[in-house]
């Protein structure tokens, strides 16, 4: 991450999002491969939350999905990668690609006015209504929430 700050509310949110993606990438890079792929929560109904690998893949797929919502709203072509379970190495590459993809999506929109931001509202597939600011805030917290979940998984594995 560079130490120059983007201007505007959207720029500030992108700076924070980028920071947390980079931290998430470093965090998972240090996870042993056998633990990364191990099914830790066999009882969950959520296929995206069975292992660290499924969580990481979900976080990345969601990140591209968030950018695609905005690309739809702004009339920008979507070209995100296919959804699949990712190895640690693939996840690191995809996280870097996610940063670039999101920056490209938001280029020229860093200093949107409050009125312009409000005009970006759209309905998500999970039923919520978000504008660009709310979606970026959601994306940031999504990473943090799942990083916490992974930390708890790692604690469970240490106790075994």
C-alpha positions in Angstrom: 0.0 0.0 0.0 1.3 3.4 -0.8 1.5 6.2 1.8 -0.3 8.7 -0.3 -3.9 9.2 0.5 -6.7 9.4 -2.0 -8.9 12.4 -1.8 -12.6 12.4 -0.9 -14.9 10.1 1.1 -14.7 7.3 -1.5 -10.9 7.7 -1.7 -10.6 7.4 2.1 -12.7 4.2 2.1 -10.6 2.7 -0.6 -7.5 3.5 1.4 -8.9 1.7 4.4 -10.2 -1.3 2.2 -6.8 -1.6 0.6 -5.1 -1.6 4.0 -7.3 -4.4 5.3 -7.0 -6.5 2.2 -3.2 -6.3 2.5 -3.3 -7.2 6.2 -5.7 -10.1 5.4 -3.3 -11.3 2.7 -0.3 -11.2 5.1 -2.4 -13.0 7.8 -3.4 -15.9 5.6 0.0 -16.2 4.0 1.4 -17.4 7.3 -1.2 -20.1 7.7 0.2 -23.7 7.4 -1.2 -25.4 4.3 -2.6 -28.4 6.2 -4.5 -26.2 8.6 -5.7 -23.9 5.7 -7.5 -26.7 4.0 -8.7 -28.6 7.1 -12.4 -28.8 7.7 -12.8 -27.2 11.1 -16.5 -26.6 11.3 -18.1 -29.8 10.1 -21.6 -28.8 11.5 -22.1 -25.5 9.8 -24.8 -25.2 7.2 -22.7 -22.5 5.5 -20.4 -24.1 2.9 -18.3 -20.9 2.9 -17.4 -21.3 6.6 -16.2 -24.9 6.9 -12.4 -24.2 6.6 -10.0 -21.3 6.4 -9.8 -22.1 2.7 -13.5 -21.8 2.2 -13.7 -18.5 4.2 -10.8 -17.0 2.3 -12.3 -17.9 -1.0 -15.6 -16.5 0.1 -14.0 -13.2 1.2 -12.3 -12.9 -2.2 -15.3 -13.9 -4.2 -17.5 -11.4 -2.3 -14.9 -8.6 -2.8 -15.2 -9.1 -6.6 -18.9 -9.2 -6.2 -19.0 -5.9 -4.5 -16.9 -4.3 -7.2 -19.2 -5.8 -9.8 -22.2 -4.2 -8.1 -20.5 -0.9 -8.6 -19.4 -1.7 -12.2 -23.1 -2.5 -13.0 -24.1 0.8 -11.5 -21.5 2.8 -13.4 -21.9 0.9 -16.7 -18.3 -0.6 -16.5 -17.6 -4.0 -18.0 -17.2 -6.8 -15.5 -14.3 -9.3 -15.8 -13.9 -10.8 -12.4 -12.3 -14.3 -12.1 -14.3 -17.5 -11.7 -15.4 -18.5 -8.2 -13.5 -21.5 -6.9 -11.6 -22.7 -3.8 -8.2 -21.1 -3.7 -4.8 -22.3 -2.5 -2.9 -19.9 -0.3 -0.8 -18.8 -3.2 -3.8 -18.3 -5.5 -5.6 -16.3 -2.7 -2.6 -13.9 -2.3 -2.6 -13.3 -6.1 -6.4 -12.8 -6.1 -6.3 -10.4 -3.2 -3.8 -8.3 -5.1 -6.0 -8.5 -8.2 -9.0 -7.5 -6.1 -7.3 -4.3 -5.0 -6.5 -3.4 -8.6 -10.0 -4.4 -9.8 -11.7 -2.2 -7.2 -9.3 0.7 -7.8 -10.1 0.5 -11.5 -13.8 0.4 -10.7 -13.6 3.5 -8.5 -11.1 5.5 -10.5 -12.3 9.1 -11.0 -14.9 8.7 -8.3 -12.8 9.4 -5.2 -14.3 12.8 -4.6 -18.0 12.1 -5.2 -20.3 14.6 -3.4 -22.8 13.4 -0.8 -25.6 13.8 -3.4 -23.7 11.8 -6.0 -23.1 9.0 -3.4 -26.8 8.9 -2.5 -27.6 8.5 -6.2 -25.6 5.3 -6.4 -28.1 3.3 -4.2 -29.0 -0.2 -5.5 -30.5 -3.4 -4.1 -28.2 -6.3 -3.3 -28.9 -10.0 -3.9 -29.2 -10.5 -0.1 -32.0 -7.8 -0.1 -30.2 -4.8 1.4 -30.1 -1.4 -0.2 -26.7 0.1 -0.4 -25.0 3.1 -1.9 -21.3 3.1 -2.8 -20.2 4.4 0.6 -22.2 1.8 2.5 -21.0 -1.0 0.2 -17.4 -0.1 0.8 -18.0 0.1 4.5 -19.6 -3.4 4.3 -16.7 -4.7 2.3 -14.2 -3.5 4.9 -16.2 -5.0 7.8 -16.7 -8.3 5.9 -12.9 -8.8 5.8 -12.6 -8.0 9.5 -15.4 -10.3 10.5 -14.0 -13.2 8.6 -10.4 -12.5 9.8 -11.8 -12.8 13.4 -13.5 -16.1 12.4 -10.2 -17.5 11.0 -8.4 -16.5 14.2 -11.0 -18.4 16.2 -10.6 -21.4 13.9 -6.8 -21.3 14.5 -7.4 -21.2 18.3 -9.6 -24.3 17.9 -6.9 -26.2 16.0 -4.3 -25.3 18.6 -6.5 -26.9 21.3 -6.8 -30.2 19.4 
